[in-house]
C-alpha cells in the first residue's frame, strides 16, 4: 500500500492519540464520549503508525511528499 500520510500529519495524529489516551486514563471523559474518543484514538494511532489513511485514499489526498514511495 502506498503511504499517504506525511511526517507532520503523522506526528499530529500520534500526539492527538496520546492526549486522548491521557484524558481517558485520568477519567476526564466518561460514558459514550469516552468510548467514541477511545475509538478515535485507536484510529489516529493506527493511521499515524502505518502512515496509511483509508479516508485519504478515498478522497485522493496525499500529505506524504516522499517521491520514493
mmCIF file of the C-alpha atoms, coordinates in Angstrom:
data_MODEL
# 
_entry.id   MODEL 
# 
loop_
_atom_site.group_PDB 
_atom_site.id 
_atom_site.type_symbol 
_atom_site.label_atom_id 
_atom_site.label_alt_id 
_atom_site.label_comp_id 
_atom_site.label_asym_id 
_atom_site.label_entity_id 
_atom_site.label_seq_id 
_atom_site.pdbx_PDB_ins_code 
_atom_site.Cartn_x 
_atom_site.Cartn_y 
_atom_site.Cartn_z 
_atom_site.occupancy 
_atom_site.B_iso_or_equiv 
_atom_site.pdbx_formal_charge 
_atom_site.auth_seq_id 
_atom_site.auth_comp_id 
_atom_site.auth_asym_id 
_atom_site.auth_atom_id 
_atom_site.pdbx_PDB_model_num 
ATOM 1  C CA . UNK A 1 1  ? 0.000   0.000  0.000  1.00 0.00 ? 1  UNK A CA 1 
ATOM 2  C CA . UNK A 1 2  ? 1.250   3.488  -0.824 1.00 0.00 ? 2  UNK A CA 1 
ATOM 3  C CA . UNK A 1 3  ? 1.879   5.671  2.186  1.00 0.00 ? 3  UNK A CA 1 
ATOM 4  C CA . UNK A 1 4  ? -0.268  8.795  2.023  1.00 0.00 ? 4  UNK A CA 1 
ATOM 5  C CA . UNK A 1 5  ? 0.333   10.358 5.454  1.00 0.00 ? 5  UNK A CA 1 
ATOM 6  C CA . UNK A 1 6  ? 3.258   12.777 5.717  1.00 0.00 ? 6  UNK A CA 1 
ATOM 7  C CA . UNK A 1 7  ? 5.598   13.301 8.639  1.00 0.00 ? 7  UNK A CA 1 
ATOM 8  C CA . UNK A 1 8  ? 3.872   16.360 10.118 1.00 0.00 ? 8  UNK A CA 1 
ATOM 9  C CA . UNK A 1 9  ? 0.445   14.733 9.706  1.00 0.00 ? 9  UNK A CA 1 
ATOM 10 C CA . UNK A 1 10 ? 1.779   11.575 11.335 1.00 0.00 ? 10 UNK A CA 1 
ATOM 11 C CA . UNK A 1 11 ? 3.197   13.424 14.358 1.00 0.00 ? 11 UNK A CA 1 
ATOM 12 C CA . UNK A 1 12 ? -0.047  15.373 14.855 1.00 0.00 ? 12 UNK A CA 1 
ATOM 13 C CA . UNK A 1 13 ? -2.093  12.158 14.732 1.00 0.00 ? 13 UNK A CA 1 
ATOM 14 C CA . UNK A 1 14 ? 0.107   10.411 17.290 1.00 0.00 ? 14 UNK A CA 1 
ATOM 15 C CA . UNK A 1 15 ? 0.145   13.429 19.630 1.00 0.00 ? 15 UNK A CA 1 
ATOM 16 C CA . UNK A 1 16 ? -3.666  13.671 19.470 1.00 0.00 ? 16 UNK A CA 1 
ATOM 17 C CA . UNK A 1 17 ? -3.971  9.952  20.211 1.00 0.00 ? 17 UNK A CA 1 
ATOM 18 C CA . UNK A 1 18 ? -1.726  10.339 23.270 1.00 0.00 ? 18 UNK A CA 1 
ATOM 19 C CA . UNK A 1 19 ? -3.675  13.383 24.514 1.00 0.00 ? 19 UNK A CA 1 
ATOM 20 C CA . UNK A 1 20 ? -6.956  11.485 24.183 1.00 0.00 ? 20 UNK A CA 1 
ATOM 21 C CA . UNK A 1 21 ? -5.448  8.488  25.963 1.00 0.00 ? 21 UNK A CA 1 
ATOM 22 C CA . UNK A 1 22 ? -4.317  10.709 28.853 1.00 0.00 ? 22 UNK A CA 1 
ATOM 23 C CA . UNK A 1 23 ? -7.822  12.201 29.096 1.00 0.00 ? 23 UNK A CA 1 
ATOM 24 C CA . UNK A 1 24 ? -9.348  8.736  29.183 1.00 0.00 ? 24 UNK A CA 1 
ATOM 25 C CA . UNK A 1 25 ? -6.911  7.343  31.727 1.00 0.00 ? 25 UNK A CA 1 
ATOM 26 C CA . UNK A 1 26 ? -7.354  10.353 34.017 1.00 0.00 ? 26 UNK A CA 1 
ATOM 27 C CA . UNK A 1 27 ? -11.149 9.851  33.866 1.00 0.00 ? 27 UNK A CA 1 
ATOM 28 C CA . UNK A 1 28 ? -11.780 13.336 32.472 1.00 0.00 ? 28 UNK A CA 1 
ATOM 29 C CA . UNK A 1 29 ? -14.229 11.848 29.970 1.00 0.00 ? 29 UNK A CA 1 
ATOM 30 C CA . UNK A 1 30 ? -16.757 9.100  30.675 1.00 0.00 ? 30 UNK A CA 1 
ATOM 31 C CA . UNK A 1 31 ? -19.682 7.258  29.171 1.00 0.00 ? 31 UNK A CA 1 
ATOM 32 C CA . UNK A 1 32 ? -20.404 7.291  25.469 1.00 0.00 ? 32 UNK A CA 1 
ATOM 33 C CA . UNK A 1 33 ? -17.955 10.125 24.830 1.00 0.00 ? 33 UNK A CA 1 
ATOM 34 C CA . UNK A 1 34 ? -15.159 8.014  26.313 1.00 0.00 ? 34 UNK A CA 1 
ATOM 35 C CA . UNK A 1 35 ? -15.986 5.110  24.019 1.00 0.00 ? 35 UNK A CA 1 
ATOM 36 C CA . UNK A 1 36 ? -16.122 7.390  20.989 1.00 0.00 ? 36 UNK A CA 1 
ATOM 37 C CA . UNK A 1 37 ? -12.841 9.114  21.866 1.00 0.00 ? 37 UNK A CA 1 
ATOM 38 C CA . UNK A 1 38 ? -11.229 5.727  22.507 1.00 0.00 ? 38 UNK A CA 1 
ATOM 39 C CA . UNK A 1 39 ? -12.147 4.613  19.003 1.00 0.00 ? 39 UNK A CA 1 
ATOM 40 C CA . UNK A 1 40 ? -10.858 7.900  17.570 1.00 0.00 ? 40 UNK A CA 1 
ATOM 41 C CA . UNK A 1 41 ? -7.577  7.495  19.476 1.00 0.00 ? 41 UNK A CA 1 
ATOM 42 C CA . UNK A 1 42 ? -7.079  3.974  18.143 1.00 0.00 ? 42 UNK A CA 1 
ATOM 43 C CA . UNK A 1 43 ? -7.790  5.141  14.580 1.00 0.00 ? 43 UNK A CA 1 
ATOM 44 C CA . UNK A 1 44 ? -5.384  8.076  14.905 1.00 0.00 ? 44 UNK A CA 1 
ATOM 45 C CA . UNK A 1 45 ? -2.641  5.880  16.351 1.00 0.00 ? 45 UNK A CA 1 
ATOM 46 C CA . UNK A 1 46 ? -3.141  3.217  13.670 1.00 0.00 ? 46 UNK A CA 1 
ATOM 47 C CA . UNK A 1 47 ? -3.095  5.646  10.758 1.00 0.00 ? 47 UNK A CA 1 
ATOM 48 C CA . UNK A 1 48 ? -0.185  7.575  12.250 1.00 0.00 ? 48 UNK A CA 1 
ATOM 49 C CA . UNK A 1 49 ? 1.798   4.402  12.841 1.00 0.00 ? 49 UNK A CA 1 
ATOM 50 C CA . UNK A 1 50 ? 1.121   2.808  9.481  1.00 0.00 ? 50 UNK A CA 1 
ATOM 51 C CA . UNK A 1 51 ? 1.220   6.120  7.537  1.00 0.00 ? 51 UNK A CA 1 
ATOM 52 C CA . UNK A 1 52 ? -1.804  4.938  5.543  1.00 0.00 ? 52 UNK A CA 1 
ATOM 53 C CA . UNK A 1 53 ? -5.200  6.618  5.893  1.00 0.00 ? 53 UNK A CA 1 
ATOM 54 C CA . UNK A 1 54 ? -8.170  4.949  4.159  1.00 0.00 ? 54 UNK A CA 1 
ATOM 55 C CA . UNK A 1 55 ? -10.103 8.243  4.144  1.00 0.00 ? 55 UNK A CA 1 
ATOM 56 C CA . UNK A 1 56 ? -7.216  9.958  2.367  1.00 0.00 ? 56 UNK A CA 1 
ATOM 57 C CA . UNK A 1 57 ? -7.208  7.164  -0.235 1.00 0.00 ? 57 UNK A CA 1 
ATOM 58 C CA . UNK A 1 58 ? -10.913 7.604  -0.851 1.00 0.00 ? 58 UNK A CA 1 
ATOM 59 C CA . UNK A 1 59 ? -10.574 11.394 -1.180 1.00 0.00 ? 59 UNK A CA 1 
ATOM 60 C CA . UNK A 1 60 ? -7.321  11.154 -3.177 1.00 0.00 ? 60 UNK A CA 1 
ATOM 61 C CA . UNK A 1 61 ? -5.372  13.204 -0.606 1.00 0.00 ? 61 UNK A CA 1 
ATOM 62 C CA . UNK A 1 62 ? -1.657  12.684 -0.041 1.00 0.00 ? 62 UNK A CA 1 
ATOM 63 C CA . UNK A 1 63 ? 0.310   14.613 2.586  1.00 0.00 ? 63 UNK A CA 1 
ATOM 64 C CA . UNK A 1 64 ? 3.365   12.415 2.081  1.00 0.00 ? 64 UNK A CA 1 
ATOM 65 C CA . UNK A 1 65 ? 5.767   14.301 -0.187 1.00 0.00 ? 65 UNK A CA 1 
ATOM 66 C CA . UNK A 1 66 ? 8.348   11.469 -0.399 1.00 0.00 ? 66 UNK A CA 1 
ATOM 67 C CA . UNK A 1 67 ? 8.814   10.580 -4.080 1.00 0.00 ? 67 UNK A CA 1 
ATOM 68 C CA . UNK A 1 68 ? 10.430  7.190  -3.380 1.00 0.00 ? 68 UNK A CA 1 
ATOM 69 C CA . UNK A 1 69 ? 7.199   5.697  -2.030 1.00 0.00 ? 69 UNK A CA 1 
# 
